[in-house]
Amino acid sequence: MDTLDLESVLAVLEKSKTLLLSAVAIGLGVVVIRRYCEGGKCLSNRRLDGKTVIVTGANCGLGKETARELAKRGARVILACRDLARAETAAEEIRLTTGNRNVQVYMLDLASLKSVHRFAEEIIKNEDRLDILINNAAVSACPKQNSEEGYELQFAVNHLGHFLLTNLLLNLLKKSAPSRVVTVSALAHVWCKQIHFEDLSLEKNYTPWYAYCHSKLANILFNRELSRRLLGTGVTTYALHPGIINTELMRYRRKGILVLSWYLFCPLTWLLMKSTIQGIQTTIYCAVSEDLEGVSGRYYSDCKEKQPYPQACDDDAAVALWEISEKLTGLSSKLQTTQHNQVE
């Protein structure tokens, strides 16, 4: 082999070495990013035998996996869902995979306040306790639609429905204290700077994504004011960000003009997204962790307390949201009637 050939071989080897080192570095980077994005894990092994749990939107995605995990821990789990057929299928799957036959299905359509009332009435009639209420159901970035009562759909389902449901079940939660209310919010609240009290349906500046962010900000403010009102009752409340998860919530974001960007950035989204099992960890943490006993009104992500953005810490906005939510759901008139009857 002459000198020229030897130099060529050495050059190829050097280039291969550089490529190999680059590949190793990229591979390690991917592993580190994936590990980081997987988030925290709930380490509590607490059993829930004898406890009753309600999970809204439990027929698929995070809700179903949350229900499955709580059933594994021995709880009586109620799947509160709009689609009864899918909910029954999910319930039977949970029974088979956990060995817990105490998994029930109730009809709940959070886009209908009448449905919320019917659901609450059935629960109060049939259940003697409620230890954990998990406000999980949501719609995300859907085309503009209205609820049965005419409210913007995402605000109606993600906030108003859960607001009414929680209030209607408060006496049962108090009776079962210590009990917990867990509301699944999202980091998306950072993109909404305020609750638009004069335009809750966002008629002036509606976009599907902004409406979702608006509803998620409402979730955290609701949790904050709920905690204040329940102080001393033994009912504690928690809001959380589960992470970025590819569940049915993403279905509208994979349609229309977003479909191209979805496939273009598919490797990146895979890198950043959690699995469904990883996505439920903070919900389970808030529902069962012994570390959170007596703690209330806080916001969590990756099984750790986090500080939400300033607009989600506005106590005046939280009170105002509560008061307008009472009016929109008819809860204020019901409370006035109850108080009037008590006086008589």
ABEGO torsion letter per residue (X at the ends): XBAAAAAAAAAAAAAAAAAAAAAAAAAAAAAAAAAAAAEBBBABABBABGBBBBBBGAABEAAAAAAAAAAAAGBBBBBBBABAAAAAAAAAAAAAAAGBABBBBBBBBAABAAAAAAAAAAAAAABABBABBBBABBBBGBBBBBBAAGBBAAAAAAAAAAAAAAAAAAAAAAAAOBBBBBBBBBAAAAABABBBAABAAGAAABBAAAAAAAAAAAAAAAAAAAAAAABGAGBBBBBBBAEBBBBAAAAAAABEAAAAAAAAAAAAAAAABBBAAAAAAAAAAAAABAAABGBBGBBBBGGBBBBBBAAAABAAAAAAAAAAAAAAAGAAAAAAAAAAAAAX
